[in-house]
Amino acid sequence: QVQLVESGGGLMQAGGSLRLSCAASGRTFSRYAMGWFRQAPGKEREFVASISGSGISTYYSDSVKGRFTISRDKAKNTVYLHMNSLKPEDTAVYYCAAGNGATRYRTEYAYWGQGTPVTVSS
């Protein structure tokens, strides 16, 4: 069992930066791939970024590639999403998730956090 708690969301102007954190409980954190997803009002939850259990491999959606960076700190059992050059279309609730593979498919992730909202104003 893995419990995930996101933090770091908030209100930011376009062009700004935010860092989201996802703290995981449990001793098996390093065994799981981690992903970030987001859900805007009225839209389906979509893939943002993922990182393998080792931290070596990372993947990004086309909409955030070059602006967002995912990383993990095994000592702190925490995964981060560094968001730069924020745009109004990045406004959403951001969720972290843990699963067996660093895929873009929601169904591959067994554990989810409660989400943290990000609002980007123009």
C-alpha atoms as an extended CHARMM CRD file, in Angstrom:
* protein
*
       122  EXT
         1         1  GLN       CA              0.0000000000        0.0000000000        0.0000000000  PROA      1               0.0000000000
         2         2  VAL       CA              1.2610000000        3.4500000000       -0.9310000000  PROA      2               0.0000000000
         3         3  GLN       CA             -0.2330000000        6.7260000000        0.2160000000  PROA      3               0.0000000000
         4         4  LEU       CA              0.4800000000        9.8680000000       -1.7770000000  PROA      4               0.0000000000
         5         5  VAL       CA              0.0740000000       13.4880000000       -0.7020000000  PROA      5               0.0000000000
         6         6  GLU       CA              0.5620000000       16.3250000000       -3.1650000000  PROA      6               0.0000000000
         7         7  SER       CA              1.4330000000       19.9070000000       -2.2760000000  PROA      7               0.0000000000
         8         8  GLY       CA              2.7390000000       23.0700000000       -3.8720000000  PROA      8               0.0000000000
         9         9  GLY       CA             -0.1900000000       24.1110000000       -6.0030000000  PROA      9               0.0000000000
        10        10  GLY       CA             -1.4880000000       27.6500000000       -6.1000000000  PROA      10              0.0000000000
        11        11  LEU       CA             -2.1390000000       30.7340000000       -8.1760000000  PROA      11              0.0000000000
        12        12  MET       CA              0.5520000000       31.9140000000      -10.5670000000  PROA      12              0.0000000000
        13        13  GLN       CA              0.7740000000       34.3860000000      -13.4090000000  PROA      13              0.0000000000
        14        14  ALA       CA              1.5690000000       33.1860000000      -16.8920000000  PROA      14              0.0000000000
        15        15  GLY       CA              5.2850000000       32.7950000000      -17.4090000000  PROA      15              0.0000000000
        16        16  GLY       CA              5.9160000000       31.9430000000      -13.7750000000  PROA      16              0.0000000000
        17        17  SER       CA              7.1340000000       28.7620000000      -12.1280000000  PROA      17              0.0000000000
        18        18  LEU       CA              5.8550000000       26.3350000000       -9.5260000000  PROA      18              0.0000000000
        19        19  ARG       CA              7.1780000000       23.1720000000       -7.9830000000  PROA      19              0.0000000000
        20        20  LEU       CA              4.7390000000       20.4570000000       -7.0200000000  PROA      20              0.0000000000
        21        21  SER       CA              5.7040000000       17.8060000000       -4.5010000000  PROA      21              0.0000000000
        22        22  CYS       CA              4.2760000000       14.3680000000       -3.9040000000  PROA      22              0.0000000000
        23        23  ALA       CA              5.2540000000       12.6920000000       -0.6480000000  PROA      23              0.0000000000
        24        24  ALA       CA              4.8630000000        8.9250000000       -0.5450000000  PROA      24              0.0000000000
        25        25  SER       CA              4.5210000000        6.6730000000        2.4510000000  PROA      25              0.0000000000
        26        26  GLY       CA              5.9120000000        3.1720000000        2.6200000000  PROA      26              0.0000000000
        27        27  ARG       CA              9.3120000000        1.5760000000        2.2920000000  PROA      27              0.0000000000
        28        28  THR       CA              8.7660000000        0.4040000000       -1.2670000000  PROA      28              0.0000000000
        29        29  PHE       CA              8.6760000000        3.8570000000       -2.8730000000  PROA      29              0.0000000000
        30        30  SER       CA             11.7000000000        3.1920000000       -5.0740000000  PROA      30              0.0000000000
        31        31  ARG       CA             10.0010000000        0.1510000000       -6.6030000000  PROA      31              0.0000000000
        32        32  TYR       CA              7.2600000000        2.2140000000       -8.1370000000  PROA      32              0.0000000000
        33        33  ALA       CA              7.2240000000        4.3270000000      -11.2280000000  PROA      33              0.0000000000
        34        34  MET       CA              5.6100000000        7.6930000000      -10.5510000000  PROA      34              0.0000000000
        35        35  GLY       CA              3.4340000000        9.8070000000      -12.7440000000  PROA      35              0.0000000000
        36        36  TRP       CA              1.8420000000       13.2350000000      -12.7540000000  PROA      36              0.0000000000
        37        37  PHE       CA             -1.5590000000       13.7390000000      -14.3220000000  PROA      37              0.0000000000
        38        38  ARG       CA             -3.8410000000       16.7450000000      -14.4760000000  PROA      38              0.0000000000
        39        39  GLN       CA             -7.5290000000       17.3770000000      -14.8900000000  PROA      39              0.0000000000
        40        40  ALA       CA             -8.9470000000       20.6790000000      -16.0500000000  PROA      40              0.0000000000
        41        41  PRO       CA            -12.6030000000       21.5760000000      -15.4280000000  PROA      41              0.0000000000
        42        42  GLY       CA            -14.8500000000       19.6820000000      -17.7990000000  PROA      42              0.0000000000
        43        43  LYS       CA            -12.0130000000       17.6250000000      -19.2320000000  PROA      43              0.0000000000
        44        44  GLU       CA            -10.6530000000       14.1420000000      -18.7510000000  PROA      44              0.0000000000
        45        45  ARG       CA             -7.6050000000       13.4930000000      -16.6230000000  PROA      45              0.0000000000
        46        46  GLU       CA             -4.5200000000       13.5870000000      -18.8280000000  PROA      46              0.0000000000
        47        47  PHE       CA             -0.9440000000       12.4440000000      -18.6010000000  PROA      47              0.0000000000
        48        48  VAL       CA              1.7100000000       15.0610000000      -17.8310000000  PROA      48              0.0000000000
        49        49  ALA       CA              4.9480000000       13.2880000000      -16.9540000000  PROA      49              0.0000000000
        50        50  SER       CA              6.3190000000       10.0590000000      -15.5080000000  PROA      50              0.0000000000
        51        51  ILE       CA              9.5630000000        8.7310000000      -14.0840000000  PROA      51              0.0000000000
        52        52  SER       CA             10.8230000000        5.1970000000      -13.6740000000  PROA      52              0.0000000000
        53        53  GLY       CA             11.5210000000        3.6200000000      -10.2990000000  PROA      53              0.0000000000
        54        54  SER       CA             15.2420000000        4.0910000000      -10.8220000000  PROA      54              0.0000000000
        55        55  GLY       CA             14.7640000000        7.7140000000      -11.8190000000  PROA      55              0.0000000000
        56        56  ILE       CA             16.7410000000        7.1580000000      -14.9990000000  PROA      56              0.0000000000
        57        57  SER       CA             13.8770000000        7.3320000000      -17.4770000000  PROA      57              0.0000000000
        58        58  THR       CA             11.4440000000       10.2110000000      -17.7890000000  PROA      58              0.0000000000
        59        59  TYR       CA              8.5620000000       10.8480000000      -20.1550000000  PROA      59              0.0000000000
        60        60  TYR       CA              6.5040000000       13.9320000000      -20.9340000000  PROA      60              0.0000000000
        61        61  SER       CA              3.4020000000       14.8860000000      -22.8050000000  PROA      61              0.0000000000
        62        62  ASP       CA              3.9990000000       17.0660000000      -25.8370000000  PROA      62              0.0000000000
        63        63  SER       CA              2.1660000000       19.9530000000      -24.1910000000  PROA      63              0.0000000000
        64        64  VAL       CA              4.6720000000       20.2480000000      -21.3290000000  PROA      64              0.0000000000
        65        65  LYS       CA              7.8800000000       18.9420000000      -22.8750000000  PROA      65              0.0000000000
        66        66  GLY       CA             10.6650000000       21.4790000000      -22.4600000000  PROA      66              0.0000000000
        67        67  ARG       CA              8.7790000000       23.3770000000      -19.7400000000  PROA      67              0.0000000000
        68        68  PHE       CA              8.1620000000       20.7840000000      -17.0040000000  PROA      68              0.0000000000
        69        69  THR       CA             10.6640000000       18.4740000000      -15.3200000000  PROA      69              0.0000000000
        70        70  ILE       CA              9.8630000000       15.4390000000      -13.2050000000  PROA      70              0.0000000000
        71        71  SER       CA             12.3370000000       14.1950000000      -10.6210000000  PROA      71              0.0000000000
        72        72  ARG       CA             12.4010000000       12.0050000000       -7.5420000000  PROA      72              0.0000000000
        73        73  ASP       CA             14.3070000000       11.9930000000       -4.2760000000  PROA      73              0.0000000000
        74        74  LYS       CA             14.4520000000        8.4600000000       -2.9050000000  PROA      74              0.0000000000
        75        75  ALA       CA             15.8350000000        9.5690000000        0.4440000000  PROA      75              0.0000000000
        76        76  LYS       CA             12.7890000000       11.7690000000        0.9460000000  PROA      76              0.0000000000
        77        77  ASN       CA             10.2720000000        9.4230000000       -0.7050000000  PROA      77              0.0000000000
        78        78  THR       CA              9.1860000000       12.3820000000       -2.7980000000  PROA      78              0.0000000000
        79        79  VAL       CA              8.5770000000       13.0540000000       -6.4600000000  PROA      79              0.0000000000
        80        80  TYR       CA              8.5700000000       16.5760000000       -7.8600000000  PROA      80              0.0000000000
        81        81  LEU       CA              7.1340000000       18.3520000000      -10.8520000000  PROA      81              0.0000000000
        82        82  HSD       CA              9.0350000000       21.5160000000      -11.7050000000  PROA      82              0.0000000000
        83        83  MET       CA              6.8290000000       23.6980000000      -13.8880000000  PROA      83              0.0000000000
        84        84  ASN       CA              8.3170000000       26.6270000000      -15.7970000000  PROA      84              0.0000000000
        85        85  SER       CA              6.8970000000       29.0460000000      -18.3640000000  PROA      85              0.0000000000
        86        86  LEU       CA              3.4060000000       28.3680000000      -17.0890000000  PROA      86              0.0000000000
        87        87  LYS       CA              0.4760000000       29.0240000000      -19.4020000000  PROA      87              0.0000000000
        88        88  PRO       CA             -3.2290000000       29.5590000000      -18.6310000000  PROA      88              0.0000000000
        89        89  GLU       CA             -3.9230000000       26.1930000000      -20.2790000000  PROA      89              0.0000000000
        90        90  ASP       CA             -1.8510000000       24.5310000000      -17.5430000000  PROA      90              0.0000000000
        91        91  THR       CA             -4.6600000000       25.3550000000      -15.1050000000  PROA      91              0.0000000000
        92        92  ALA       CA             -5.8850000000       22.0790000000      -13.6010000000  PROA      92              0.0000000000
        93        93  VAL       CA             -5.8540000000       19.8740000000      -10.5520000000  PROA      93              0.0000000000
        94        94  TYR       CA             -2.5810000000       17.9680000000      -10.5770000000  PROA      94              0.0000000000
        95        95  TYR       CA             -2.4320000000       14.3910000000       -9.3060000000  PROA      95              0.0000000000
        96        96  CYS       CA              0.5130000000       12.1480000000       -8.6360000000  PROA      96              0.0000000000
        97        97  ALA       CA              0.2430000000        8.4130000000       -9.0090000000  PROA      97              0.0000000000
        98        98  ALA       CA              2.3190000000        5.2940000000       -8.3690000000  PROA      98              0.0000000000
        99        99  GLY       CA              2.4200000000        2.2420000000      -10.5860000000  PROA      99              0.0000000000
       100       100  ASN       CA              4.5080000000       -0.5540000000      -12.0030000000  PROA      100             0.0000000000
       101       101  GLY       CA              5.5410000000        1.2290000000      -15.1860000000  PROA      101             0.0000000000
       102       102  ALA       CA              6.2320000000        4.8280000000      -16.1830000000  PROA      102             0.0000000000
       103       103  THR       CA              3.4500000000        4.9140000000      -18.7470000000  PROA      103             0.0000000000
       104       104  ARG       CA              1.0100000000        7.5800000000      -19.8610000000  PROA      104             0.0000000000
       105       105  TYR       CA             -2.0240000000        5.4100000000      -19.1840000000  PROA      105             0.0000000000
       106       106  ARG       CA             -4.0700000000        6.1410000000      -16.0680000000  PROA      106             0.0000000000
       107       107  THR       CA             -5.1210000000        2.5190000000      -15.7190000000  PROA      107             0.0000000000
       108       108  GLU       CA             -1.4960000000        1.4710000000      -15.1530000000  PROA      108             0.0000000000
       109       109  TYR       CA             -1.3140000000        3.3850000000      -11.8750000000  PROA      109             0.0000000000
       110       110  ALA       CA             -2.7240000000        1.7470000000       -8.7620000000  PROA      110             0.0000000000
       111       111  TYR       CA             -2.2740000000        4.5260000000       -6.2380000000  PROA      111             0.0000000000
       112       112  TRP       CA             -3.3400000000        8.1620000000       -6.4600000000  PROA      112             0.0000000000
       113       113  GLY       CA             -3.0560000000       11.2850000000       -4.3820000000  PROA      113             0.0000000000
       114       114  GLN       CA             -5.8970000000       13.6800000000       -3.6660000000  PROA      114             0.0000000000
       115       115  GLY       CA             -4.6320000000       16.3340000000       -6.0610000000  PROA      115             0.0000000000
       116       116  THR       CA             -3.3870000000       19.8910000000       -5.7520000000  PROA      116             0.0000000000
       117       117  PRO       CA             -4.8990000000       22.7570000000       -7.7670000000  PROA      117             0.0000000000
       118       118  VAL       CA             -2.8530000000       24.9850000000      -10.0450000000  PROA      118             0.0000000000
       119       119  THR       CA             -4.3210000000       28.1640000000      -11.5120000000  PROA      119             0.0000000000
       120       120  VAL       CA             -2.4150000000       30.1900000000      -14.0750000000  PROA      120             0.0000000000
       121       121  SER       CA             -3.7320000000       33.6460000000      -14.8340000000  PROA      121             0.0000000000
       122       122  SER       CA             -3.0560000000       35.4900000000      -18.0650000000  PROA      122             0.0000000000
